[in-house]
Amino acid sequence: MIVVTMGYSDYVMSAKDAFTLSEILSRAERYENKYRGSGNENTFHVYENDKPFPMHIIADDIYRMAKLAGKPTKEN
């Protein structure tokens, strides 16, 4: 299984799905909405994707163990 990090979240998926996702994202462009304090105006930008997104492999036994553990409980 492959763990893909996007933003502050990690997602686990098959190698086939991770490859498909990486192909799609390699063609994607970045979009940014920047707030400009003077005049309360926003500027909008679209540009080439210059940031990679991390991926790493986890062993099947680690995946199965984590799947059994399920969603973690919130601590106080």
Summary of the structure (lengths in Angstrom):
residues: 76
radius of gyration: 17.9
end to end distance: 31.6
largest distance: 56.0
contacts: 134
relative contact order: 0.22
helix: 34%
strand: 38%
